[in-house]
Amino acid sequence: MKKILNYLFEHKTFTRSAAKEILISISKGMYNESELAAFMTVFLMRSITVDELLGFRDALLELCIPVDLKGYDVLDIVGTGGDNKNTFNVSTLSCFIVAGAGGKVAKHGNYGVSSISGASNLMESAGYKFKNDDARLRQELEEAGVCFLHAPLFHPALKNVAGIRRQLGIRTFFNMLGPLVNPAFAQHQLIGVYSLELARVYNYLFQQTDKRYAIVYSLDGYDEISLTADTRVITNDGERDWTPEQLGKRKVYPEDIYGGATVEAAAKIFMKILKGEGTWAQNSVVMANAAMGLYCMQKYDNYADCFQAAVESLESGAAYNAFKKLISLQS
């Protein structure tokens, strides 16, 4: 690792193959915690290159335990995290709204590192049991419309960095990798990012695949459609800015979408919204993200119809029913 760090300290970058080899070595436990912490922080001081990100992704996909969901056209909704905004769990809520509207969602998630409550914290507190059993995951997808893929069960390579990431408590390049390594290889992805620079990197990567995708970045810094400002949306068809009114009928304020100071507080907000008891602002944000997910899946011809489907999913109780069905399958 000393050689690798000195190479980086000379402001040099890795080739795709070299980056892949380094992450494979990390997965084998070849470096100590101090070395790994130093390695990760380098990428906070300079931008990661496309080749480096591709190499790290190649390693994780080569080492991952894939899940077979063949026969299902699935969506993943995920944010990179690391925006330091502490919103409630918008992407996870959106998954259930999409499921309630007839979509199939394979949500990839992990415990919170740079946030209070990650998707895994929330799902675990709700009674979901993490698993990598293909048959049970397929059953959940069939009956509830959604299954949850807890990243550590599918990416054993992450085990050696999990503790360091928690201790650092800030975003690292592993935040960038999460949306790129869904073990179900979802055909559709809605990705929220924390910077325009990263949005363009993802766009470049996804253009080389056959995925339908939507990359979203709120221009005031949120890694999701926050409705607190205009949102840059990048899809297979191009790039444009949407206003809060176009996406969610109205603008909201940062205090409207605060996520709470504990996992328990986040879980209470989650359940309140899912039951249809959220505030107008909370509901609007969740429905806008779910609508963009449906739009990404091409469930309807236009965004307005997708938004209406999201409204109906939440207000009719279909989204909550999808959640209840999923949890009932855990016994």
N, C-alpha and C positions, 0 to 999 in steps of 0.2 A: 504493500500500500504506500510505503514511503516514496517509491519511484512514481507511482500514479499521482500522488499529491504534489510532488515537485513538478511534474509535467503540467498539472493544472495551474500551479502557482506561476508558471511561466506564460500564462494566458493562452495556452494551447487547447485545442478541442480534440475530442475522440472521433474516430471513424465509427460507422455503424457497427462493424464487426468487433472493434475493440470495446465499445460500450456494452455490447452483448456479453462478451467474455467477462468483463468486470462484474456485471450483475449476476452472472452464473457463479462466479467465485464468491460473491457476497452470500448467495443462497447456500453455498457449501460451508459457510461459517469460517472462512479463511482469514477474516479480519476481526480485530477487537472493536469494542464499542467506541473508544476514542477515535480510532481510525475512521470508522463509519460516520461518526458525527462530523468529523472534519470534512470528509468526502461530500456529505449531503449539503453542508453549509456553503461549499464552493458555488453551488448552483443557485444560492440566494444572492450571491454577489455578482453573478453574470447570468445572462439568459442561456438556457439550454438550447443547443442547436437541434435542427430537425433530425440529423443523423444520430445524435446521441439519444434523443427520445425514441427514435425508431429502434435503435439497438437495445435499449432497455426494454421496450415493448416486446421485441423479438424474444428476448430471454424469458420474460414472464409467460408469454404464450407457449413457448417450448416446454417450460417447466410446469405449466398449469395442469390441473385435473379438469378436463372438459366435461360439460354436462350436455347430454343428448336431448334436445328438445325438437328434433326433426319433426316436421309436420305442422309445426306452429310458427306463425308469423309474429315474432315478438318484438317489443319495444323495450328499451332501457331508458330511464330518466335519471340523470345523475349530474350533480354539480361537482366541480373540482374541490370545493371548499377553499379555505384560505383567503376569503374576502374580508374576514374580521368584522362581519356585520351582525353575527348572532341572530339570524332570523329563525323562525320556527321551521319545522321540517317540510318545506314546500315540495321538494321533489318526491318524497315518500307519499305524502298526501295525494299528489297529482297522479301517482301510480294507481291508487285505488279509484280515483275518479275515471281514469282511462278504462280500468277494468269494468267499472260500473256502466261504462258507455259501450261495452262490447269488445274492447281491445284486449290483447294478451300482453302481459308485462313480466319480463324477467329482470327484476331490480337487483343490480349489483351494488353492494354497500359494505361499509366497515364501521368500526367504532370511531367516535369523534376524536380527532387529533388536534386540529386547529379550531374546533368548535365545541360547544358544551355537549351537544347531543348529536352524534352521528346516526345514520339510518339503522345501524346494528344495535346501538344503545336503545333506540326507540322500539324496534321490532322485538327485541329481547324483553323489554319491560312490558310489552303488550301480550307476552305469552308465546311468541313465535319461537320454535325450536330450530336452531341452525342445523342444516343437513347437506350432504352432497350425494344423496340417494336419488338417482335419476327417476326411478319409478314414482317416488313420493313427490318429487318436484313436478313431474308431468301431471300427476293427479291434482296438485294444487292449481296448476295452470289451467287444467281442464275444468275444474269445478268452481274455482274462485276467480279465475282470470288473471291471477298474479302469483308469482313465487319469488322468494327472496334468496339471493346468492351471497352468503356471508364470505367476503373475500378471503380471509385466512384459510378457510376449508378448501378453497380451490387454488390458492396460490401459496404453497408451502414455502416458496422462496422469500415471502414477506416476513416469515417468522423471525429471522435474524435482525430485522430492523424495527419491528413493532415497538419494542420497549424504548428504543432511542427516539423514535418519532413522538411517542407519548411524552418523554422527558423534555424534548425540545419544545413541543407544544406550538410549533409554527409550521407553516406549509413548507414542503420540500418537493422535489421533483416527483415523489411518489404520488402526490396529489394529482399531478398531471397524467400519471399513468393509469389511474383507476378507470377513467372512462374509455380507455383504449384496450382493456384486457378483460371484458366481460366473458366468462368461461362458456356462456351459452352462444357466443358469437351472434348477438342480436342483429337482426336485419335492419332495424330502425333504431336511431339514437337521438335523444334530445339531451344536449350537453350544455350545462351552464359553466361559464368560465370567469375568472377574476381579472382578466385584462384583454384588451383588443389584440395585443401581440400574440397571446396564447390562442385566441380565437382564430387568428390567421394561420397559425401553425397547425391547429386541428383541421382547419378547412383544407389545407394542403394535403394532410394525411388521408382524410376521408375521401378526397377527390380520387384517390388511387384505389378505392374499394367500390363495391357494388351496393353499399349501404345507402338508405335514405336517411338523411340526417338534418338536424337543425341545431346550430350553435348559437347560444344566446348570451348577451352581455349587457347588463344595465349600465348605461353610460355614466352613472354615478358610483359604479364600483361593485354592484351585486353580481354574484355568479348565478343568477336566475332572472326571470322576468319579475321584477320587484314592483313595477308600476309607480316607483318613486321618481322615475325619469324616463326618457326615451330609451328604448332597447334596440341594440344592434342585433339583427337576426341574419345569420348566414346559413343558406340551405344549398342543396344541389343546384337550385335554379338561380342563385345569385345572392346579393347582399343588399339589405335596406334597413333603415331605421323606422321603428314603429313608435307611435306615441302611446302613453298610458291609456288614453281614451280609445284608441284603435284596438288595443289588446285586452283591456279590462273594463271599458266603459268610463273609467274615472281614474284620476291620480290619487295615490295614497301617500302617507308620510312614514318615515322610518320607524317612529314609535308604534305605528299600527301593526308592524310585522315583526316585532321583537319576539325572540324565542324563549325567554325565560333564563334563569340563572342556574338551573339544575336539570338533570335528566327527567326528574319527576315533574317539574314545571313544564318542560317541553312536551311530556307525554299527555299532560292535562290539556294543553292547548291543542295538540294533535287530535285527541278524542272529541273535544268540543267542536272543532271544525268539521271533523268527519261525520258527526251526528247531525250536522246542519245547524249548529248553534253558534257558529263563528260570527264575527263582526262582518259588516259589508266589505270592509277593506281586506280582511283575511280571506274571505271567500273569493273575492275578485282575483287576488293574486294566485290562489290555488287553481281556480278555474282557467285563468289565462295560461298558466304553465301546462295544465292538462290539455287545454285546447291546442296548444302548439304541439304537444305530443301526438294528438289525434291527427293534426295537420301533417306532421312528419310521416305518419302511417298512411296518409292519403285516404283516411276513412270517409272524408267528405270532400266536395269539390273546392270549398273555400274555407277560410279561417272563421268567418262569421257562423257558419253551420257547425263547425267544430266547437266553437265557444258555446253555442246553444246546447249542444249535446253534453258538454261538461256541466252546464247549469242544471240540466235535467238529471244527470247522474248524481249530483250532490243533493239537489232539492228533493228528489224522489226517494232518496235513501238507498239507491242502487250501489253507490260507492261504499256506504257503511255496511251494506249486506255482503259485499265482496270481502270486506275486512273480516266480518264475523264468520263467514264461511271459511276463510283461510285459517283463522285461529281455531275453529272447531275441528280442523283436520290435523291438529297437532297432537291429539291424544293417542 
